[in-house]
Amino acid sequence: MRRAAFLPSLALFALFLAVFQQGCGVKQTVVQQEPSESAPNADQIEQEVESQLNQIGQSQKTGDFEPPMVVGLAENDELVRGLSLKFRVNNPTHDLTVDQAAYLETLLNGNSAAIGDALQRRDAWVQAFEGDWSYDFNSTGDRLLFITVLQFNLKDQENVLRNAVQAGNVSPDQALLGKQRIQSVRDAEISDFSQNNALDLSSDEILELQQMSDDSGRFIRMLNQQTGGAFAQAPAPGGGGDFTAQTSSDFPSPGSYSAPAPSQSHPYWNSRSPNSGYKSAVAGSTPVASPPPATPTATPVPPPTPTPTPLPPTPTAENSSDSPSPTEALLPSDSLKARDQRLHQVFESAQKQGKGTKEEWASAKQLRHDFHQALKNFLQQNQQQGLTQDQMDQLSGMLDDYEKSISGLSSPTPVPTNEK
């Protein structure tokens, strides 16, 4: 009798257990639904970043990469990761747009090329990180090498500054000034990459960033000297593995370089980073742009035939009233950048065909440089949000001048042949 009563109870218990397990299974399936499907573009970029970081770490384990190389290359990936997050926060879908994903993809392709170059030219990379390398900025590999060394220097400065605060050698307020200096370099660097639509820099941009990085390092050392303390040795920057950073008194230098002097002064602390909140270290002082360098006399360059449009003033406290009103619509600069790239390709093709003289090439390059400088100034004035219609028209006129100079290149001189 008891056995008969037990069997139905056992059956009910088994049924309850089956239903419970099934319910758990359904619940677990819901939990496992990852939000990745709502951000496919961002997830793709993140996967590529992780893949490159794994490759960099593996190359360190095999001895192909020295620790400073690891830090610099990993920082290139972290830059992409940071930009991806910034883009997503400002997008309603919290995913990257197609254009944003394509842009980040170009930066990752640039870092992939840097990784490949580091593997092929290991000795050159080691020398550069030791400050014993003369860059050839006509070489894509050397430009990528400079960018990676710059990333290492900025990361090293961040770690040195953080440890100085922890050791009590620098106050938090002083550290904030140092961080703002470093961030100014990063803002300028990102602006250059965006303008070039690649992990690449022009000679003028390289010179400017190197000056800014050197000044940032000197400023951090100055803070330490004012307090009379000694910087503690910085720990390994993120992604550096067993790497131990150098002290602030021995910052790795990007080495000597042969980039030409820029044709215009660069008041970088005063204009390149409108969002950094930089204030002069000395109360009441105002950074003043250095005078333009003297024009080289080795090869006189005649002024271009078309009159270039004057560059807009660099935004300062005095002319901040020139900024667009909040109600003025700002337009994206993508169309101008795309046209600039197309014209540059036409120009390079003409050079390969032997068209134009050196003087004509120099005039065309100067017009393009003026366009880039004007575009930077306008974007900084508008807090990187876009361009007004007047600014678009002015920049379009500058590209018209550049296009005219390209179309006016003289035909190549035929090579005489000996006819019998």
C-alpha positions as CSV (number, residue, x, y, z in Angstrom):
1,M,0.0,0.0,0.0
2,R,2.8,2.3,0.9
3,R,4.6,1.3,-2.3
4,A,1.5,2.2,-4.4
5,A,1.3,5.6,-2.7
6,F,5.0,6.2,-3.2
7,L,5.0,5.7,-7.0
8,P,2.6,8.6,-7.8
9,S,4.7,10.8,-5.6
10,L,7.8,9.8,-7.4
11,A,6.2,10.5,-10.7
12,L,5.1,13.9,-9.7
13,F,8.6,14.7,-8.4
14,A,10.2,13.6,-11.7
15,L,7.7,15.8,-13.6
16,F,8.5,18.8,-11.4
17,L,12.2,18.3,-11.8
18,A,11.9,18.1,-15.6
19,V,9.8,21.3,-15.7
20,F,12.3,23.0,-13.4
21,Q,15.2,22.0,-15.6
22,Q,13.4,23.1,-18.7
23,G,12.6,26.4,-17.2
24,C,16.2,26.8,-16.2
25,G,17.3,26.1,-19.7
26,V,15.0,28.7,-21.1
27,K,16.2,31.3,-18.6
28,Q,19.9,30.5,-19.3
29,T,19.3,30.9,-23.1
30,V,18.0,34.4,-22.5
31,V,20.9,35.3,-20.3
32,Q,23.4,34.1,-22.9
33,Q,22.0,36.5,-25.5
34,E,24.9,38.9,-25.8
35,P,24.4,42.5,-26.8
36,S,27.1,42.1,-29.5
37,E,24.4,41.8,-32.2
38,S,23.4,45.4,-31.5
39,A,26.9,46.7,-32.2
40,P,28.4,44.6,-35.0
41,N,30.7,47.3,-36.3
42,A,32.2,48.1,-32.9
43,D,32.5,44.4,-32.1
44,Q,34.4,43.8,-35.4
45,I,36.9,46.6,-34.6
46,E,37.4,45.3,-31.0
47,Q,38.1,41.8,-32.3
48,E,40.8,43.2,-34.7
49,V,42.3,45.2,-31.8
50,E,42.5,42.1,-29.6
51,S,44.0,40.1,-32.5
52,Q,46.8,42.7,-33.0
53,L,47.4,42.9,-29.2
54,N,47.8,39.1,-29.1
55,Q,50.2,39.3,-32.1
56,I,52.3,42.0,-30.4
57,G,52.4,40.0,-27.1
58,Q,53.4,36.8,-28.9
59,S,56.2,38.7,-30.7
60,Q,57.6,39.8,-27.4
61,K,57.5,36.3,-26.1
62,T,59.5,35.1,-29.1
63,G,62.0,37.9,-28.7
64,D,61.1,39.6,-31.9
65,F,59.9,42.7,-30.1
66,E,61.7,44.6,-27.3
67,P,59.4,45.9,-24.5
68,P,59.4,49.6,-25.7
69,M,58.3,48.4,-29.2
70,V,55.5,46.4,-27.5
71,V,54.3,49.5,-25.6
72,G,54.3,51.8,-28.6
73,L,52.5,49.4,-30.9
74,A,50.0,48.5,-28.2
75,E,49.3,52.2,-27.7
76,N,48.3,52.5,-31.4
77,D,45.7,49.9,-30.7
78,E,44.5,51.6,-27.5
79,L,44.1,54.8,-29.5
80,V,41.7,53.0,-31.8
81,R,39.9,51.5,-28.9
82,G,39.4,54.9,-27.3
83,L,38.1,56.5,-30.5
84,S,35.7,53.6,-31.0
85,L,34.2,54.2,-27.5
86,K,34.0,58.0,-28.1
87,F,32.2,57.5,-31.4
88,R,29.7,55.0,-29.9
89,V,28.8,57.2,-26.9
90,N,27.8,59.9,-29.3
91,N,25.7,57.6,-31.6
92,P,22.0,56.9,-31.0
93,T,22.6,53.2,-31.8
94,H,25.7,53.0,-29.6
95,D,27.4,51.3,-32.5
96,L,29.9,52.7,-35.0
97,T,28.6,54.1,-38.3
98,V,29.9,52.6,-41.5
99,D,32.2,55.6,-42.1
100,Q,33.5,55.5,-38.5
101,A,34.2,51.8,-38.7
102,A,36.0,52.3,-42.1
103,Y,38.1,55.0,-40.6
104,L,39.2,52.9,-37.6
105,E,39.9,50.1,-40.0
106,T,42.4,52.3,-41.8
107,L,44.1,53.1,-38.5
108,L,44.3,49.4,-37.7
109,N,45.7,48.6,-41.1
110,G,48.4,51.2,-40.4
111,N,49.3,49.6,-37.2
112,S,49.3,46.2,-38.9
113,A,51.8,47.7,-41.4
114,A,53.9,49.0,-38.4
115,I,53.9,45.5,-36.8
116,G,55.1,44.0,-40.1
117,D,57.8,46.7,-40.5
118,A,59.0,46.1,-37.0
119,L,59.4,42.4,-37.7
120,Q,61.3,43.1,-40.9
121,R,63.5,45.9,-39.7
122,R,63.9,44.9,-36.0
123,D,67.4,46.5,-35.7
124,A,66.2,49.8,-37.1
125,W,63.3,49.9,-34.6
126,V,65.5,49.0,-31.7
127,Q,67.9,51.9,-32.7
128,A,65.0,54.3,-33.0
129,F,63.7,53.5,-29.5
130,E,67.3,54.0,-28.2
131,G,67.3,57.5,-29.8
132,D,69.9,56.5,-32.4
133,W,68.1,56.7,-35.7
134,S,67.9,59.3,-38.5
135,Y,64.4,59.1,-39.9
136,D,63.7,59.2,-43.7
137,F,60.2,60.6,-43.7
138,N,59.8,59.8,-47.4
139,S,59.6,56.2,-46.2
140,T,56.2,54.9,-44.9
141,G,58.0,52.6,-42.6
142,D,60.0,55.4,-40.9
143,R,56.8,57.5,-40.5
144,L,55.1,54.5,-38.8
145,L,58.2,54.1,-36.7
146,F,58.1,57.7,-35.6
147,I,54.4,57.4,-34.6
148,T,55.1,54.3,-32.5
149,V,58.1,55.9,-30.7
150,L,55.9,59.0,-30.1
151,Q,53.2,56.8,-28.5
152,F,55.8,55.1,-26.3
153,N,57.1,58.5,-25.1
154,L,53.7,59.8,-24.2
155,K,52.8,56.6,-22.3
156,D,56.2,56.8,-20.5
157,Q,55.5,60.4,-19.5
158,E,52.1,59.5,-18.1
159,N,53.6,56.7,-16.0
160,V,56.4,58.9,-14.7
161,L,54.0,61.6,-13.8
162,R,51.6,59.2,-12.0
163,N,54.5,57.7,-9.9
164,A,55.8,61.2,-9.1
165,V,52.4,62.0,-7.6
166,Q,52.3,58.8,-5.6
167,A,55.8,59.5,-4.3
168,G,54.7,63.0,-3.2
169,N,57.2,64.7,-5.5
170,V,54.4,66.5,-7.5
171,S,51.1,67.8,-6.3
172,P,47.8,66.8,-7.9
173,D,47.4,70.3,-9.4
174,Q,50.9,70.1,-10.9
175,A,50.1,66.7,-12.2
176,L,47.0,68.0,-13.9
177,L,49.1,70.6,-15.8
178,G,51.4,67.7,-16.9
179,K,48.5,65.6,-18.0
180,Q,47.0,68.5,-20.0
181,R,50.4,68.9,-21.8
182,I,50.4,65.2,-22.7
183,Q,46.7,65.3,-23.8
184,S,47.5,68.3,-26.0
185,V,49.9,66.1,-28.0
186,R,47.4,63.3,-28.2
187,D,44.7,65.7,-29.4
188,A,47.0,67.1,-32.1
189,E,48.0,63.6,-33.2
190,I,44.4,62.3,-33.5
191,S,43.5,65.5,-35.4
192,D,46.3,64.7,-37.9
193,F,45.2,61.1,-38.3
194,S,41.7,62.2,-38.9
195,Q,42.7,64.8,-41.5
196,N,45.0,62.3,-43.3
197,N,42.4,59.5,-42.9
198,A,45.2,57.2,-42.0
199,L,47.8,56.3,-39.4
200,D,50.2,58.7,-41.1
201,L,51.7,62.1,-40.8
202,S,53.2,64.8,-43.0
203,S,56.7,66.2,-42.4
204,D,55.2,69.4,-40.9
205,E,52.9,67.3,-38.6
206,I,55.9,65.2,-37.5
207,L,58.0,68.2,-36.7
208,E,55.1,69.8,-34.7
209,L,54.3,66.6,-32.7
210,Q,58.0,66.1,-31.9
211,Q,58.3,69.6,-30.6
212,M,55.2,69.2,-28.5
213,S,56.3,65.9,-27.1
214,D,59.7,67.2,-26.2
215,D,58.2,70.2,-24.5
216,S,55.8,68.0,-22.6
217,G,58.8,65.9,-21.3
218,R,60.7,69.0,-20.3
219,F,57.7,70.4,-18.5
220,I,57.3,67.3,-16.4
221,R,61.0,67.3,-15.5
222,M,60.6,71.0,-14.6
223,L,57.8,70.1,-12.1
224,N,60.0,67.6,-10.5
225,Q,63.0,70.0,-10.2
226,Q,60.7,72.7,-8.6
227,T,59.8,70.3,-5.8
228,G,63.3,69.0,-5.4
229,G,62.2,65.4,-5.4
230,A,63.3,62.5,-7.6
231,F,60.9,60.7,-9.8
232,A,60.4,57.1,-8.9
233,Q,61.0,54.7,-11.8
234,A,57.8,54.2,-13.7
235,P,56.3,50.7,-13.8
236,A,55.5,49.0,-17.1
237,P,53.0,50.9,-19.2
238,G,49.9,49.0,-20.1
239,G,50.6,46.1,-22.4
240,G,54.4,46.3,-21.8
241,G,54.8,42.9,-20.1
242,D,58.1,42.9,-18.3
243,F,59.1,46.3,-19.5
244,T,60.4,48.8,-16.9
245,A,60.1,52.4,-18.2
246,Q,63.0,54.8,-18.0
247,T,63.0,57.7,-15.6
248,S,62.0,61.1,-16.5
249,S,65.6,62.3,-16.7
250,D,66.2,59.9,-19.6
251,F,63.2,60.1,-21.8
252,P,63.6,58.1,-25.0
253,S,64.1,60.5,-27.9
254,P,62.6,60.0,-31.3
255,G,66.1,60.5,-32.6
256,S,67.4,63.0,-35.2
257,Y,65.2,63.7,-38.2
258,S,65.5,65.4,-41.5
259,A,62.0,66.9,-41.9
260,P,61.9,70.3,-43.4
261,A,61.0,73.3,-41.3
262,P,57.3,74.2,-41.4
263,S,56.4,77.1,-43.5
264,Q,54.3,78.6,-40.7
265,S,54.7,78.9,-37.0
266,H,52.8,76.4,-34.8
267,P,51.4,78.0,-31.6
268,Y,50.5,74.5,-30.5
269,W,50.0,75.0,-26.8
270,N,47.7,77.8,-27.5
271,S,45.6,76.3,-30.3
272,R,46.0,72.6,-31.0
273,S,43.9,71.3,-28.2
274,P,40.8,73.4,-27.5
275,N,39.3,70.8,-25.2
276,S,42.4,70.2,-23.1
277,G,41.7,73.1,-20.7
278,Y,45.4,73.9,-20.6
279,K,46.5,76.9,-18.5
280,S,49.9,78.4,-18.4
281,A,52.1,77.1,-15.5
282,V,53.0,80.7,-14.7
283,A,50.0,82.8,-13.5
284,G,49.1,85.6,-16.0
285,S,51.5,84.4,-18.7
286,T,50.2,83.8,-22.2
287,P,51.9,81.4,-24.6
288,V,53.2,83.3,-27.6
289,A,53.8,81.8,-31.0
290,S,57.4,81.8,-32.2
291,P,58.1,83.8,-35.4
292,P,58.0,81.9,-38.6
293,P,61.4,80.4,-39.6
294,A,63.4,82.0,-42.4
295,T,62.6,80.8,-45.9
296,P,65.3,78.4,-47.1
297,T,67.6,80.0,-49.6
298,A,69.0,76.9,-51.2
299,T,66.4,76.6,-53.9
300,P,64.2,79.8,-54.3
301,V,60.6,78.9,-54.9
302,P,58.5,81.4,-56.9
303,P,55.2,82.3,-55.5
304,P,52.3,80.3,-56.9
305,T,50.4,81.8,-59.8
306,P,46.9,81.6,-58.1
307,T,46.6,83.8,-55.0
308,P,45.9,81.5,-52.1
309,T,43.1,82.2,-49.8
310,P,44.4,83.7,-46.5
311,L,44.5,81.3,-43.6
312,P,42.0,81.8,-40.8
313,P,43.3,83.1,-37.5
314,T,44.2,80.6,-34.9
315,P,41.4,80.7,-32.3
316,T,42.5,82.4,-29.1
317,A,40.8,84.2,-26.2
318,E,41.0,87.4,-28.2
319,N,39.2,86.2,-31.3
320,S,36.9,83.6,-29.7
321,S,34.0,85.8,-30.6
322,D,34.6,84.6,-34.2
323,S,33.3,81.2,-33.3
324,P,29.9,80.2,-34.8
325,S,26.9,80.9,-32.7
326,P,25.2,77.8,-31.2
327,T,22.3,78.1,-33.7
328,E,24.6,78.2,-36.7
329,A,24.6,74.8,-38.5
330,L,28.0,73.1,-38.9
331,L,28.7,70.9,-41.9
332,P,30.9,67.8,-42.0
333,S,34.3,68.2,-43.7
334,D,34.3,64.7,-45.2
335,S,33.6,66.0,-48.8
336,L,36.6,68.4,-48.6
337,K,38.9,65.7,-47.2
338,A,37.8,63.3,-50.0
339,R,38.4,65.9,-52.7
340,D,41.8,66.7,-51.2
341,Q,42.8,63.0,-51.3
342,R,41.6,62.7,-54.9
343,L,43.6,65.8,-56.0
344,H,46.7,64.5,-54.1
345,Q,46.5,61.2,-56.1
346,V,46.3,63.2,-59.3
347,F,49.3,65.2,-58.3
348,E,51.3,62.1,-57.4
349,S,50.4,60.5,-60.7
350,A,51.5,63.6,-62.6
351,Q,54.8,63.6,-60.7
352,K,55.4,60.0,-61.7
353,Q,54.7,60.9,-65.3
354,G,57.4,63.6,-65.1
355,K,55.1,66.5,-65.4
356,G,56.0,69.9,-63.8
357,T,59.2,71.4,-62.5
358,K,60.5,71.3,-58.9
359,E,59.3,74.9,-58.5
360,E,55.8,74.0,-59.7
361,W,55.7,71.0,-57.4
362,A,56.8,73.2,-54.4
363,S,54.0,75.7,-55.3
364,A,51.4,73.0,-55.4
365,K,52.6,71.4,-52.2
366,Q,52.4,74.8,-50.5
367,L,48.8,75.4,-51.6
368,R,47.9,72.0,-50.2
369,H,49.7,72.7,-46.9
370,D,47.8,76.0,-46.6
371,F,44.5,74.2,-47.1
372,H,45.4,71.6,-44.3
373,Q,46.4,74.4,-41.9
374,A,43.2,76.3,-42.6
375,L,41.1,73.2,-42.1
376,K,42.7,72.5,-38.8
377,N,42.2,76.1,-37.6
378,F,38.5,76.1,-38.5
379,L,37.9,72.7,-36.9
380,Q,39.6,73.9,-33.7
381,Q,37.6,77.1,-33.7
382,N,34.4,75.0,-33.9
383,Q,35.5,72.5,-31.3
384,Q,36.0,69.8,-33.9
385,Q,32.2,69.8,-34.6
386,G,32.3,70.8,-38.3
387,L,32.5,73.8,-40.5
388,T,30.3,76.8,-41.3
389,Q,29.1,77.3,-44.8
390,D,31.5,80.3,-45.2
391,Q,34.4,78.2,-44.0
392,M,33.4,75.4,-46.5
393,D,33.3,77.9,-49.3
394,Q,36.7,79.3,-48.3
395,L,38.3,75.9,-48.1
396,S,36.7,74.8,-51.4
397,G,38.3,77.9,-53.0
398,M,41.7,76.8,-51.7
399,L,41.2,73.4,-53.2
400,D,40.3,75.1,-56.5
401,D,43.7,76.9,-56.4
402,Y,45.4,73.6,-55.7
403,E,43.6,71.9,-58.6
404,K,44.5,74.7,-60.9
405,S,48.2,74.4,-60.0
406,I,48.1,70.7,-60.7
407,S,46.3,71.1,-64.0
408,G,48.9,73.7,-65.0
409,L,51.9,71.5,-64.6
410,S,54.2,71.7,-67.6
411,S,54.5,68.7,-69.8
412,P,57.5,66.4,-69.4
413,T,60.5,67.3,-71.5
414,P,61.0,64.7,-74.2
415,V,64.3,62.8,-74.0
416,P,66.4,63.5,-77.1
417,T,67.3,60.4,-79.1
418,N,70.2,59.9,-81.4
419,E,68.8,59.3,-84.9
420,K,71.0,58.2,-87.7
